[in-house]
Amino acid sequence: MKYIKSQMNQLIRENKELHTRLKALKVEHGLEKNNAMKALYHSEVAAGGKYQLAYQALDKPKG
């Protein structure tokens, strides 16, 4: 599984908790949005994270 910015954006838009965590990471660590999104991906999505299945579901073709 690899980081795809557009998928991560969509996952964050669809999940209020992730959106809140993204904002907190930006403020707490002084990160730019892209770096905060990557950090969030590695902590909450990758390697069996809480949102891994939701992220993978975004990758499936529709139709």
ABEGO torsion letter per residue (X at the ends): XBBBAAAAAAAAAABAAAAAAAAAAAAAAGBBAAAAAAAAAAAAABGGBAAAAAAAAAABBBX
